[in-house]
Amino acid sequence: MTFYRKLHPTKEGKRKYRFITTTIDSLPLLRIKHPDCVMKDSQMIVRAWIAKNRLYWNPSYSWNGCSPKHYIGSPPIGKWIGTPDFPATIKASLGHDILYQFAGHGKYTFDDANYCFLKWMETNGFHLAEQYFDAVDMFGEKFWTKDEKLTIEYL
């Protein structure tokens, strides 16, 4: 059983999100020593949490996979254009997305988040991990912003 499913690009994903989690799962936080906490969205719904230095997520967390990408056209003719997703990048992109979404709220840095992304891909045997890491390292900083509508509560 997989931890995610693909979204219909226009009916569910709003041309923005490609995947949605279906189960609780986690990834280890590498190089980061982070206190236990819950990560809440603007409606105060817990979307993710950190416990014992692992990053967990709830079912129904939506993300677009490796960025950037956009859905062009309409089904059945439309398609996703941008950074390709591979089985070895999907879980890594989810963890990376969560760390970026809560940037500025957590006790980790831009470099920490990107390092985790690299190591999660390498652990999955992704041969282009260095190239994907280089891309987020070069272009990701403009997405590393604190969203005041999100909160982290430390336990």
QUICORWO-V316862 format. One record per helix or strand of 2 or more residues. SS is the DSSP state (h for helix, s for strand). FROM is the first residue (numbers start at 1). TO is the last residue. If there is no record, write none. Layout:
SS|FROM|TO  SS|FROM|TO
This chain:
s|4|6  s|19|21  s|25|28  s|37|40  s|46|51  s|54|57  s|62|63  s|69|72  s|79|82  h|87|101  h|110|123  h|129|143  s|151|154
